Amino acid sequence: MLDFKILKRSKKSHARLGVLRTAHGLVETPALVPVATQAAVKTLTAAQAMAAGSQILICNTFHLHLKPGEKIVRTQGGLHKFMGWPRPLMTDSGGFQVFSLGFGRDYGMGKILKTDSTAEIIRGQPSPTLKTVELGQQPKLLKITAEGVRFTSYLDGKVIELDSKRSIRIQEALGADIIFAFDEPTSPIATKEYVAASLRRTHRWAKECLDAQTSPKQALYGIVQGGRYKDLRLESARHIASLPFPGFGIGGEFGSDKATMTKMLRSTNAILPEEKPRHLLGIGHPEDILPIIKEGVDTFDCIVPTHYARRGIAFTAKGRLDVGKAAFLKDKRPLDSKCECATCGIHSRAYLCHLFRAKEIAAMSLLTFHNLYFFNDYVAKAREAIRKGKL
């Protein structure tokens, strides 16, 4: 069950104000989707994640399949009851692990390439400083075929077979409101020939996922891939848009230039059906949020607020703070004087600095709560700006 209604379209950008209706409640869009990898937002309870303003979470299919296993989650009444989360949920397909446990691990890189060699890769020219992923190449711990992917478990070394049908079966057992088609996000150093071949697999898997779905209660999103190559992105958008998905994910990487990312989003969203929701996978630094919203993205997931908090970084209206620095031990101010979260309302920078330097677990929890509140509030203000015609 999924219903999406656009309440207002901006006259200044491609931003839109909307509402997603699911069996577990409403989501006002645009919205941040915090990551709850193993059925928990790290260091927070479900109640705390809600108190921080989170409307919807996304859990990780691959990791939940490994532990505790989808059968256990199903016997506990599904993810919502299992984790005590009454609001809407998403699950990814396990596709991102094809990259992160594959070429991402092999080359020690994320989906965003931070190098001056990007231009050489786009032009198909060899880079003297950077290796490339070539057509036919396989990761060390994975085997990718037309049928699916064979993983080597990082827990016990066992072989795990994952394909489009099995991904859907796992996600149906987990029971999230929104699920995603199985895909392969390609490496930022993949050649165009590799990305084109990968795209053919992803498109085939998308159709297989639609055929495999049996639960009418879940909304299955198709995923647009194509890497940094505009022609492949547009080809993928046209193909995925032609299939009967109720919503769409936009995945993979767009290059190291954020201006290129927004242009790619604009071109992609111009092809996707306007009346259906669009979710951007794995993007969401503070400086990214307004640009992606302006390009018509409705929801987006990102580990930034929680990942950075566990490393002592707080996001504030005046920028980032490294709370563990000794200079903050004498600072009586809250993290952000304009923030209304419980962390800022009660605790000083000095106290939080002490907790981090003392390696107290409470430090990560308090900072995660603040960051999540800050991000959710930032997006809420963006919604209000669309409503008032200012964004």
C-alpha positions as a printed Julia matrix, in Angstrom:
391×3 Matrix{Float64}:
  0.0     0.0     0.0
  1.49    3.33   -1.07
 -0.1     6.58   -2.04
  1.89    9.67   -3.0
  0.35   13.09   -3.36
  2.16   16.25   -4.44
  0.78   19.14   -2.41
  2.79   21.96   -3.98
  5.3    22.46   -6.76
  7.91   25.17   -6.42
  7.96   27.99   -8.97
 11.62   28.69   -8.17
 13.04   25.18   -8.63
 11.98   21.58   -9.24
 11.29   21.05   -5.54
  7.94   19.66   -4.51
  6.07   19.32   -1.23
  4.28   16.02   -0.81
  3.01   13.27    1.42
  3.66    9.53    1.25
  0.86    7.44    2.74
  1.81    3.92    3.88
  0.2     1.24    6.03
  2.24    2.54    8.96
  1.49    6.21    8.59
  2.38    9.3     6.64
  5.71   10.78    5.59
  5.88   14.48    4.78
  8.26   15.0     1.87
 10.96   16.0     1.21
 12.26   13.8     4.02
 15.51   12.4     5.36
 15.46    8.63    5.81
 17.91    7.78    8.61
 19.79    4.5     8.25
 18.93    1.68   10.67
 21.24   -0.95    9.21
 20.57   -3.81   11.62
 17.06   -2.71   12.66
 18.39    0.08   14.86
 19.68    3.62   14.43
 23.1     3.16   15.98
 23.3     4.29   19.66
 19.59    5.28   19.75
 16.39    3.54   20.76
 13.41    3.65   18.42
 11.76    6.16   20.77
 14.81    8.42   20.6
 14.89    8.22   16.8
 11.26    9.33   16.76
 11.92   12.11   19.27
 14.67   13.36   16.95
 12.0    13.91   14.28
 12.56   10.81   12.14
  9.51    9.92   10.06
 10.83    6.83    8.29
 13.91    4.58    8.5
 15.74    2.29    6.07
 17.12   -1.11    7.13
 19.71   -3.28    5.4
 18.45   -6.45    3.74
 21.85   -8.13    3.39
 22.93   -7.62    7.0
 19.54   -8.64    8.42
 19.64  -11.77    6.27
 22.98  -12.67    7.89
 21.79  -11.91   11.42
 19.3   -12.61   12.83
 17.83  -13.88    9.53
 14.55  -12.91    7.92
 12.76  -15.99    9.29
 13.36  -14.85   12.86
 12.18  -11.32   12.03
  9.04  -12.71   10.4
  8.21  -14.94   13.39
  8.55  -11.84   15.6
  5.83  -10.1    13.6
  8.0    -8.32   11.03
 10.5    -5.48   11.29
  8.08   -2.92   12.75
  7.25   -5.06   15.79
 10.72   -6.56   16.04
 12.41   -3.17   16.42
  9.54   -1.32   18.1
  9.16    1.16   15.25
  5.49    2.03   14.48
  6.25    4.4    11.61
  7.04    3.63    7.94
 10.09    1.57    7.0
 12.16    0.92    3.9
 14.54   -1.95    3.2
 17.22   -1.81    0.55
 17.72   -4.79   -1.77
 21.2    -5.89   -0.75
 22.47   -4.41   -4.0
 24.73   -1.85   -2.35
 26.73   -4.67   -0.76
 27.56   -5.87   -4.27
 29.68   -2.72   -4.47
 30.73   -2.15   -0.85
 31.85   -5.76   -0.26
 33.15   -6.06   -3.81
 35.14   -3.45   -5.71
 34.6    -0.93   -2.9
 36.47   -3.2    -0.5
 39.04   -4.24   -3.11
 40.07   -0.64   -3.83
 39.33    0.87   -0.41
 36.89    3.48   -1.69
 33.32    4.63   -1.32
 30.82    5.5    -4.02
 32.16    9.05   -4.39
 35.53    9.33   -6.07
 37.8    11.98   -4.59
 40.44   12.33   -7.27
 41.49   14.5   -10.17
 41.51   11.41  -12.4
 37.74   11.47  -12.9
 37.99   13.14  -16.3
 40.29   10.43  -17.62
 37.83    7.71  -16.59
 34.9     9.49  -18.24
 36.84    9.89  -21.49
 37.89    6.26  -21.35
 41.54    7.19  -21.03
 43.87    5.3   -18.68
 44.88    7.23  -15.59
 48.5     6.98  -14.45
 47.43    7.39  -10.82
 44.22    5.36  -10.61
 43.24    1.82  -11.52
 39.96    1.14  -13.31
 37.39   -1.64  -13.14
 37.29   -3.23  -16.57
 34.57   -5.15  -18.41
 34.64   -8.78  -17.29
 36.57   -8.06  -14.1
 35.33   -9.67  -10.86
 35.78   -8.54   -7.22
 37.92  -10.73   -4.96
 35.16  -11.87   -2.6
 32.17  -11.79   -4.98
 31.14  -13.35   -8.22
 28.67  -11.32  -10.28
 26.76  -13.15  -13.02
 23.71  -12.51  -15.15
 21.65  -14.44  -12.6
 22.85  -12.81   -9.4
 25.72  -12.48   -6.96
 27.66  -15.02   -4.91
 28.97  -13.47   -1.69
 31.47  -14.8     0.81
 30.06  -14.06    4.26
 32.27  -11.78    6.36
 30.93  -13.59    9.45
 31.84  -17.21    8.79
 33.1   -17.46    5.2
 30.0   -19.26    3.97
 28.78  -18.7     0.43
 25.61  -16.61    0.14
 23.65  -16.57   -3.11
 21.6   -13.43   -3.7
 19.55  -12.68   -6.79
 16.47  -10.68   -7.67
 13.97  -13.33   -6.54
 15.73  -14.07   -3.26
 16.13  -10.37   -2.48
 12.38   -9.91   -2.86
 11.63  -12.99   -0.73
 13.88  -11.68    2.05
 12.36   -8.19    1.9
  8.82   -9.57    1.95
  9.68  -11.62    5.05
 11.12   -8.52    6.74
  7.9    -6.64    5.96
  8.95   -3.03    5.31
  6.48   -0.66    3.65
  8.84    0.24    0.78
 11.3    -2.22   -0.75
 13.81   -1.91   -3.58
 14.67   -3.92   -6.68
 17.98   -5.8    -6.69
 20.68   -3.95   -8.58
 24.41   -3.4    -8.94
 25.71    0.05   -8.01
 28.93    0.32   -9.96
 32.3     1.53   -8.73
 33.3     5.16   -9.39
 36.36    3.79  -11.2
 34.37    1.47  -13.49
 34.83    2.02  -17.2
 31.87    2.88  -19.37
 31.96   -0.61  -20.89
 31.67   -2.16  -17.43
 28.83    0.18  -16.4
 26.9    -0.52  -19.62
 27.09   -4.29  -19.06
 26.13   -3.84  -15.41
 23.15   -1.73  -16.45
 21.82   -4.53  -18.62
 21.93   -6.83  -15.59
 20.23   -4.28  -13.34
 17.43   -3.78  -15.87
 16.89   -7.52  -16.21
 16.84   -7.9   -12.43
 14.29   -5.07  -12.14
 11.8    -7.0   -14.27
 12.53  -10.2   -12.35
 11.85   -8.39   -9.06
  8.45   -7.22  -10.32
  7.63  -10.76  -11.38
  8.8   -12.17   -8.03
  6.81   -9.79   -5.8
  3.81  -11.38   -4.09
  2.98   -8.93   -1.26
  0.44   -6.25   -2.23
  1.17   -4.42    1.03
  4.67   -3.42   -0.02
  5.65   -0.8    -2.59
  8.52   -1.95   -4.81
 10.77    0.81   -6.14
 12.83    0.34   -9.29
 16.37    1.76   -9.26
 17.99    3.97  -11.88
 21.73    3.34  -12.32
 24.28    4.35  -14.96
 27.09    5.8   -12.89
 28.62    9.09  -14.01
 27.72    8.54  -17.67
 24.81   10.76  -18.66
 23.68    8.72  -21.66
 23.57    5.55  -19.55
 21.73    7.39  -16.76
 19.07    8.57  -19.17
 18.81    5.15  -20.78
 18.27    3.62  -17.35
 15.71    6.27  -16.36
 13.71    5.61  -19.52
 13.8     1.85  -19.02
 12.93    1.83  -15.31
 10.22    4.46  -15.87
  8.6     2.19  -18.46
  8.06   -0.54  -15.84
  5.08   -0.52  -13.42
  6.95    0.54  -10.28
  5.01    2.76   -7.83
  8.19    4.68   -7.02
 11.81    5.0    -8.01
 15.24    4.95   -6.42
 18.2     6.77   -7.93
 21.41    4.96   -7.05
 25.1     4.65   -7.69
 27.55    7.49   -8.06
 27.47   10.67  -10.1
 31.12   11.69  -10.13
 33.18   13.8    -7.74
 31.68   17.12   -8.87
 28.5    18.07   -6.98
 27.4    20.37   -9.8
 27.46   17.37  -12.11
 25.38   15.42   -9.6
 22.6    18.02   -9.56
 22.58   18.24  -13.36
 22.34   14.45  -13.58
 19.47   14.43  -11.1
 17.68   17.09  -13.11
 17.98   15.1   -16.33
 16.97   11.85  -14.62
 13.95   13.29  -12.83
 12.76   14.92  -16.05
 12.24   11.4   -17.4
 10.75    9.71  -14.33
  6.93   10.02  -13.97
  6.25   13.21  -12.06
  3.36   11.75  -10.08
  5.5     9.02   -8.49
  7.93    9.41   -5.55
 11.71    9.56   -6.07
 14.25    8.35   -3.53
 17.96    9.21   -3.72
 20.1     6.42   -2.29
 23.06    7.24   -0.05
 23.43   11.01   -0.49
 22.92   13.6     2.24
 25.72   15.78    3.56
 24.26   19.11    4.74
 25.58   20.9     1.66
 23.83   18.32   -0.56
 20.37   18.57    0.94
 18.99   21.77   -0.59
 20.47   21.09   -4.06
 18.93   17.6    -4.26
 15.59   18.85   -2.94
 15.63   21.6    -5.57
 16.0    18.9    -8.24
 12.8    17.13   -7.19
 14.06   14.45   -4.81
 11.34   13.43   -2.33
 13.24   11.19    0.1
 16.92   10.42    0.62
 18.87    8.19    2.98
 22.3     8.89    4.4
 24.56    7.66    7.21
 26.17   11.08    7.7
 24.34   12.29   10.86
 24.91    9.02   12.73
 28.3     8.05   11.29
 29.86   11.44   12.04
 28.34   11.57   15.53
 30.09    8.36   16.55
 33.36   10.03   15.58
 32.72   13.14   17.64
 31.52   15.47   14.9
 28.48   17.65   15.57
 26.62   19.52   12.83
 25.47   23.02   13.75
 24.06   26.1    12.07
 27.62   27.5    12.0
 29.3    24.36   10.68
 30.9    21.22   12.09
 32.39   20.89   15.56
 34.98   18.3    16.54
 33.68   17.86   20.06
 36.63   15.78   21.23
 39.09   18.67   21.0
 40.43   19.76   24.37
 39.47   23.39   23.72
 35.83   22.51   24.33
 36.47   21.35   27.9
 35.97   24.92   29.09
 33.07   25.77   26.77
 29.8    26.21   28.66
 27.69   26.74   25.52
 25.44   24.1    23.94
 26.47   22.55   20.64
 24.14   24.91   18.8
 22.41   27.81   20.54
 19.58   27.68   17.97
 18.95   23.95   18.32
 15.98   22.78   20.41
 17.04   19.16   20.82
 17.37   17.58   24.27
 21.15   17.36   23.99
 21.49   21.1    23.42
 18.83   21.86   26.01
 20.66   20.06   28.8
 24.34   19.52   28.07
 27.29   21.82   27.44
 30.07   21.37   24.93
 32.39   20.88   27.91
 30.4    17.9    29.17
 30.15   16.3    25.74
 33.87   16.84   25.19
 34.59   15.15   28.52
 32.42   12.16   27.59
 34.19   11.67   24.27
 37.62   12.0    25.76
 36.63    9.56   28.52
 35.27    7.19   25.84
 31.84    7.06   27.46
 29.13    5.44   25.32
 26.7     8.22   26.27
 28.77   10.64   24.18
 27.87    8.85   20.95
 24.2     8.6    21.89
 23.87   12.28   22.84
 25.68   13.47   19.73
 23.77   11.12   17.42
 20.51   12.45   18.83
 21.63   16.02   18.2
 22.81   15.36   14.64
 19.68   13.47   13.71
 17.49   16.23   15.18
 19.56   18.86   13.35
 19.21   17.09    9.98
 15.48   16.41   10.39
 14.87   20.01   11.46
 16.9    21.27    8.49
 14.73   19.27    6.09
 11.55   20.36    7.9
 12.6    23.98    7.32
 13.13   23.16    3.65
  9.57   21.84    3.49
  8.34   25.06    5.05
 10.35   27.08    2.54
  8.67   25.2    -0.34
  5.3    25.79    1.28
  5.98   29.53    1.46
  7.33   29.69   -2.09
 10.91   30.49   -0.99
 12.71   27.38   -2.26
